[in-house]
Amino acid sequence: MNKKLLLTSALVSSVVAGSALAEIKVGGDIEVNMRSYSTDAKAVSDGSHLGQETNLSVSGGKDLDNGMTLKLGAKFEADNTAEVNERSFYAESDTMFIGYGRDHGAGIDLDSTVAPHVGDQNDTLGVSSVAFSSNPMDGVFGADHLKLGFKTLGGAISGVYAPSFGSNNNDAAGLTANTGDGGAGSASGYSIGYQGSLGIEGLSVQAGISGSDETATTSTGEQELTKIGVAYNFGQFAVGGDISDYGNGRTDATDGVMGKQAKRVNATFAASDNMALGVSYTETEESLGQAATGYLTQTKEEITALTVGYNIAGLGFNFSYAEIQNVGGASGTDATTWQIRTKQAF
């Protein structure tokens, strides 16, 4: 095949499939954790663990004729299993974005937080704890969804809609029930949120609501999460926190989580270019169904964590220590945990 024919073939492919992306980026990170966890309950000790997570990301973009930029991306995550997360395909301008995603990718992610922290949040340190950010709704938005956002007030306002049926792991030719919420596969979900500075230097605000219209059953029900967080950075110091409220509108009162409320307060201090200190306090309370006896509220779980972040010759480490009171809402069951973590991007 001569060069002229090759060029003609490439041009035809470009016209049929769309022009090639102007830029493709490949990156990734490797995270290694060593953790020890112990509790004062007899015969309940999780010992020490060493593990890692490897992520590979691919992103690209090109300019469209209408002045917007087309962007796409995916994250390949491997820990105990391998999967593709944070898929996104959307068009963006200086004022808005619109497109498709799975496991967020673009838009306001209520599973994140504006509360300042060094390394992991303390709701990941309690192995058997009930502390949470927005994970009760993560399943719905781990499925395919549409998104629309507007850039305003020093940040962005975005909405997400996950229909009752999404393609999930199938291609565009097949449809599979959205079972991401752990229910009967008939739920659709939504999320509306804002994150930004409100135009005030040093201020960070996050607020939003998300929900699922899962038909109420003995194990699930219409779910709703509201969250608001505020933080302020002044020089070397930063303080902030958030409140998350989760409700599960089941029709019965059998055993199971009916609702949660989590409150978090954090502070950080940048001691030097190579060292940062963080302190965090989280309390979480669950409401449980108790059949004909009505509802029971578990004992409030409390987690207090201290973290030191240090850069050694360009390699960053985080050292965390946490004390947990009333683990899992069980009164009088306390625990301690420590963690050494490094996460390196390339």
C-alpha positions in Angstrom: 0.0 0.0 0.0 1.5 3.3 -1.0 1.8 6.4 1.2 -1.0 8.2 -0.7 -3.4 5.4 -0.1 -2.4 5.2 3.6 -3.1 8.9 4.0 -6.5 8.6 2.3 -7.4 5.7 4.6 -6.4 7.7 7.7 -8.5 10.6 6.6 -11.6 8.4 6.0 -11.2 6.9 9.4 -11.0 10.3 11.0 -14.1 11.5 9.2 -16.1 8.4 10.2 -15.0 8.0 13.8 -14.3 11.7 14.6 -10.9 13.4 14.6 -8.2 12.2 16.9 -7.8 13.6 20.4 -5.4 16.5 20.4 -3.8 15.3 23.7 -3.5 12.0 25.5 -2.1 11.7 29.0 -1.2 8.6 30.9 -0.4 8.7 34.6 -0.9 6.8 37.8 0.0 6.3 41.4 1.0 3.5 43.9 -0.3 3.6 47.5 1.3 1.4 50.2 -0.3 1.1 53.6 0.8 -0.6 56.8 -1.8 -0.6 59.5 -2.3 -2.1 63.0 -5.7 -2.3 64.7 -6.6 -3.6 68.2 -9.6 -3.4 70.4 -10.3 -4.1 74.1 -13.0 -6.6 73.2 -11.8 -10.2 73.8 -10.7 -12.2 70.8 -11.2 -9.3 68.5 -7.9 -8.1 67.2 -7.2 -7.4 63.5 -3.4 -7.5 63.9 -1.1 -5.7 61.5 -1.5 -5.6 57.7 0.6 -4.5 54.8 -1.1 -3.8 51.4 -1.0 -1.7 48.3 -3.2 -0.2 45.7 -2.1 0.7 42.1 -4.0 3.1 39.9 -3.5 3.9 36.2 -5.2 6.9 34.6 -5.8 7.9 31.0 -7.2 11.2 30.0 -7.5 13.2 26.7 -9.1 16.2 25.2 -9.6 18.2 22.1 -11.1 21.6 21.1 -14.6 21.6 19.5 -15.8 24.0 16.8 -18.2 25.7 19.2 -15.5 26.8 21.6 -15.9 24.0 24.1 -13.3 21.4 24.9 -14.2 17.7 24.8 -12.6 15.7 27.6 -12.5 12.0 28.5 -10.8 9.9 31.1 -10.8 6.6 33.0 -9.0 5.3 36.1 -7.9 1.7 36.3 -7.7 0.6 39.9 -6.1 -2.6 41.3 -6.1 -3.7 44.9 -7.8 -6.9 45.8 -9.5 -6.8 42.4 -9.0 -4.8 39.2 -11.7 -2.5 37.9 -12.2 0.7 35.9 -13.5 3.7 37.9 -14.1 7.4 37.3 -15.0 7.1 33.7 -16.1 10.4 32.2 -16.9 11.9 28.8 -18.0 15.5 28.7 -17.7 18.9 27.0 -16.5 21.9 29.0 -16.4 25.6 28.5 -15.4 28.5 30.7 -19.0 28.6 32.1 -20.4 25.0 32.1 -19.9 21.3 31.4 -22.2 18.6 30.2 -21.7 14.9 29.6 -21.6 11.3 30.9 -19.8 9.7 33.8 -19.4 6.7 36.1 -18.1 7.0 39.7 -18.0 10.8 39.2 -15.0 11.8 37.1 -16.3 15.4 36.7 -18.8 17.3 38.9 -19.4 17.7 42.6 -18.4 14.5 44.4 -20.1 14.4 47.8 -17.8 11.6 48.9 -15.0 14.1 49.0 -14.7 16.8 51.7 -13.4 20.4 52.0 -12.4 19.6 55.6 -8.5 20.0 55.7 -6.6 16.8 56.4 -3.1 15.3 56.1 -3.2 11.9 54.4 -6.3 9.7 54.9 -9.4 11.0 56.6 -10.0 9.4 59.9 -13.2 7.6 58.7 -10.9 5.2 56.9 -8.8 4.4 59.9 -11.4 2.6 62.0 -11.5 -0.9 60.4 -14.8 -1.8 62.1 -16.2 1.7 62.6 -19.4 3.2 61.3 -17.9 6.6 60.5 -18.7 7.7 57.0 -18.7 10.6 54.5 -21.2 9.9 51.8 -20.7 6.2 51.2 -24.3 5.2 51.7 -25.1 6.7 48.3 -21.9 5.7 46.5 -23.5 2.6 44.9 -26.0 4.6 42.9 -23.4 6.9 41.5 -21.0 4.1 40.8 -23.4 3.4 38.0 -23.7 5.3 34.7 -25.1 8.8 35.0 -25.6 12.0 33.1 -24.2 15.3 34.5 -24.6 19.0 33.9 -22.7 21.8 35.7 -22.3 25.6 35.7 -19.2 27.4 36.9 -20.1 30.2 39.2 -19.5 31.8 42.7 -15.9 30.8 42.7 -16.7 27.2 42.1 -19.3 25.1 40.4 -22.9 23.9 40.8 -23.6 20.5 39.2 -26.4 18.0 38.9 -26.2 14.3 38.3 -28.9 11.8 37.3 -28.5 8.0 37.2 -31.5 6.4 35.5 -33.1 3.2 36.6 -31.3 1.3 33.9 -27.7 1.9 32.9 -25.3 0.2 30.6 -23.0 -0.6 33.6 -20.2 -2.9 32.4 -21.9 -3.7 29.1 -21.4 -1.7 25.9 -23.9 0.6 24.4 -25.8 -2.3 22.7 -26.9 -3.8 26.0 -28.8 -2.5 29.1 -28.5 -4.0 32.6 -30.5 -3.1 35.7 -28.7 -0.6 37.9 -28.0 -2.7 40.9 -25.3 -0.3 42.2 -27.4 0.6 45.2 -27.5 -2.9 46.5 -31.3 -3.1 46.1 -33.6 -4.8 43.6 -32.1 -3.1 40.6 -34.9 -0.6 40.0 -33.5 2.5 41.6 -32.7 5.8 39.9 -30.7 8.4 41.7 -29.8 12.1 41.6 -27.3 14.5 43.2 -27.2 18.3 43.3 -24.2 20.1 44.8 -22.0 23.2 45.0 -18.3 23.4 45.8 -16.2 26.5 45.7 -15.1 29.6 47.5 -18.1 31.8 47.1 -15.6 34.3 45.8 -13.9 34.7 49.2 -10.2 34.0 49.3 -9.2 31.2 51.7 -12.8 29.9 52.0 -14.0 26.4 50.8 -17.6 25.4 50.9 -19.3 22.1 49.9 -23.1 21.6 50.0 -25.3 19.1 48.4 -28.1 16.6 48.4 -28.4 13.2 46.8 -31.1 10.5 46.8 -32.4 7.2 45.4 -36.0 6.3 44.6 -35.5 2.6 45.5 -38.9 1.1 46.2 -39.2 0.6 49.9 -38.7 -2.9 51.1 -37.6 -4.7 54.2 -33.9 -4.1 53.4 -33.9 -0.9 51.5 -36.0 2.2 50.8 -35.9 5.7 49.4 -32.6 7.0 50.4 -31.5 10.6 50.9 -28.2 12.2 51.9 -27.6 15.8 52.7 -24.1 17.2 53.4 -22.6 20.6 54.1 -18.9 21.4 54.8 -17.0 24.6 55.4 -13.2 25.2 55.7 -10.9 28.3 55.9 -7.2 28.5 55.2 -5.2 31.3 56.7 -1.5 31.0 56.1 0.0 27.8 57.6 -3.2 26.9 59.4 -6.5 25.5 58.0 -9.7 24.5 59.9 -13.0 23.1 58.8 -15.6 20.4 59.1 -18.7 18.9 57.6 -22.0 17.3 58.6 -23.6 14.4 56.7 -27.2 13.2 57.3 -28.4 9.9 55.7 -31.9 8.6 55.8 -33.4 5.3 54.6 -37.1 5.5 54.2 -38.0 1.9 54.8 -41.6 1.0 55.4 -40.9 -1.5 58.2 -38.9 -1.4 61.4 -36.9 -4.5 61.3 -33.2 -4.6 62.3 -31.0 -2.6 60.1 -29.7 0.9 59.6 -32.5 3.5 59.2 -30.2 6.6 59.3 -26.9 8.0 60.1 -25.4 11.4 61.1 -21.7 12.1 60.9 -19.9 15.2 62.2 -16.3 15.9 61.5 -13.9 18.7 62.6 -10.4 19.0 61.3 -7.4 21.3 61.6 -4.0 21.2 59.9 -0.7 23.1 60.3 2.1 23.4 57.7 5.1 23.3 60.0 7.6 23.5 57.1 8.0 22.7 53.4 8.5 19.1 54.4 6.2 18.6 57.4 2.5 19.0 58.0 0.5 18.1 61.1 -3.2 17.3 61.3 -5.8 16.5 63.9 -9.3 15.2 63.2 -12.4 14.4 65.3 -15.4 12.5 63.9 -18.6 11.3 65.6 -21.2 9.1 64.0 -24.6 8.0 65.3 -26.8 5.3 63.7 -30.5 4.8 64.1 -31.6 1.1 63.9 -35.0 -0.6 63.4 -36.1 -2.8 66.2 -39.3 -4.5 64.9 -42.3 -3.9 67.1 -40.3 -2.3 69.9 -39.7 0.9 67.8 -36.3 2.4 66.9 -33.0 2.2 68.7 -30.2 4.7 68.5 -26.8 3.2 68.9 -24.1 4.7 71.2 -22.3 7.5 69.4 -19.0 6.4 67.9 -16.1 8.8 68.2 -12.8 8.8 66.4 -9.9 11.2 67.3 -6.9 11.0 65.0 -3.4 12.6 64.8 -1.4 12.6 61.5 2.1 13.7 60.6 3.0 14.1 57.0 6.7 14.2 56.1 8.6 14.4 52.8 11.9 12.4 52.8 14.0 13.2 49.8 10.9 13.6 47.6 9.1 10.6 49.0 6.1 11.5 51.1 4.9 9.5 54.1 1.9 9.9 56.5 2.0 8.6 60.0 -1.5 8.4 61.7 -2.7 7.3 65.1 -6.4 7.1 66.0 -8.4 6.2 69.1 -11.9 5.0 68.6 -14.6 4.9 71.3 -17.7 2.8 71.0 -16.5 1.0 67.8 -19.4 0.3 65.5 -21.8 1.9 68.0 -21.2 -0.8 70.6 -21.0 0.9 74.0 -17.8 0.3 75.9 -15.9 -1.2 73.0 -12.8 0.9 72.3 -9.9 0.5 69.9 -6.7 2.1 68.7 -5.1 2.0 65.3 -2.0 3.3 63.6 -1.1 3.6 60.0 2.0 4.4 57.8 1.1 5.3 54.3 2.9 6.5 51.2 1.3 7.4 47.9 3.5 8.3 44.9 2.2 9.6 41.6 4.0 9.2 38.3 
